[in-house]
Amino acid sequence: MDFLSSGIIAAVAGGVVSYFVSKRLDVKKQMMEMRRVVYSDMNEQLSMFFSTNTNRNQDGFNILLGGLRKLQIWGSDEVVQKFNTLLYALDKKNNTQQDITTILYQETVLEMRRDVLGATDLSTSDIKVIGKIS
């Protein structure tokens, strides 16, 4: 009888632990999906700053700032930090050199990949920038 009650207690305890682990994984999965969407949107918004974009928008910086608010909530600490540095470079009054802005963009994309995928073997030279970022 003692053996039977121990088995029941172990089964119940295992079920409770399994429930909470599963719940935590579901939350993590939802968070990563939200990050994927925010990062994809942010990369599209950044495309407005490429000289090759035929739909360049004067309000691009304001649109980008709207994306930044989402990024600050959902993005990883590292992505937020990289993006803040890129945003500073994109601000025309800071007169950041084109090659530095390009590298900052590439590093930001790589950091987004690391966050969502867990790792990346790509380097900045693998992230292609067609035209200038301005």
N, C-alpha and C positions, 0 to 999 in steps of 0.2 A: 504494500500500500504506500509506503514511504517513497519507493521508487517511482510509482505512478504519479504522485503529487509533485515530485521534483521534475518529472518530465513535462507535466502540464505547465508548471511555473516557468520552466526554461522555454517552452514553446511560446507562451504569452510574452515573455521578455524579448525573445527573438523577434516576434511579430512587431512589437512596439519599436524596437531598434530599427528594424527594416523599414517601418513606416516613416520614421524621422529621417533616415538616410535617403529614402526615395524622395521625400518632400524637399530635402535640401538640394538634391540633384535636379529636381524639376525647377526650382528657383534659379539655380545656376544656369540651366539650359535656357530659361526665359531671358535671363540677363544677357547671356551671350548673343542670343538672337536679336535683342534690342540693340546691343552694341554693333552688331553686323549691319543693321539697318541704318543706324546713326552714322557709322563710318562710311557706308556707301553713299548716303546722302551728302555727307560732308565732302567727299571726294568729288562728287558731281558739282557741288557749289564752288569748289576750288577751280573747276574747269573754266569758270567764267573769267578767270584771271589769265588764261592762256591766250597768247596773241593769235593762235590759230582758230580760236572759237569765233564763229561767224555771228553768234548771238550775244556778243559781249554786252553786258548790262551795266549802266552807270551805277545802279543800286547794288551791284555785286557785293560790295563790302558790307552793306546793311543786311543783305540776305545771309552772308557768311556769319555775321554777328548773331543772327537768329539761330543758326546751326550750332554756334558756339555754346549757346545756353543749353541745348540738348546734350552736347558733348560733355559739358561740365557736370551734368547729372549722371550720364550713363557711361562715359569713357573711363578707361583705366587712368590711374594717376600719371603714368608715363606718357600716354597719348595726349592727355590734357596739357602736360608740360611741353611736349614737342609742338603741339598745335599753337600754344601761346607764343612760342618763339617764332613760329612761322607767321602768325598773325602780325606780330611786330614788324617782321621783314616786309610783309605785304603793304603795310601802311606807308604810302608814298612819302610822307613827311620825314621818314627815318632814313631815306636814301640808301637802302641796303643794296649792295651790288647784286646783279642778276645771278651770277654763279653761286653766291651764298644762298639766295632765295631758292634756287633750284635744288641745292643740296638739302636745305631745310624741308622742302616739300617731299623729297625722296625719303628722308629720314622719318617724316611723319607717316607716310604711307607704310613704310617698313614696321613702324611701331604699332600701327593698326593691325597689320598682318600678325605680328607676334602675339598681340593680345587675343585676337579671335582664333588664330590657328594654334597658338601655343609656342610656335617657333617658326622661323623661316630661314632658308638657306640663301635667299636673295641678298644682294648688296645694293647700295645706292645706284651703281651703274646698271643694274637690271631694271630699275624703275625708269622708264623712258619718259622724257618730257619733250613733246613736239612743240616747238616755238618757244617764246619767252613767257615767263610768268611776270605779269605786271598788273 
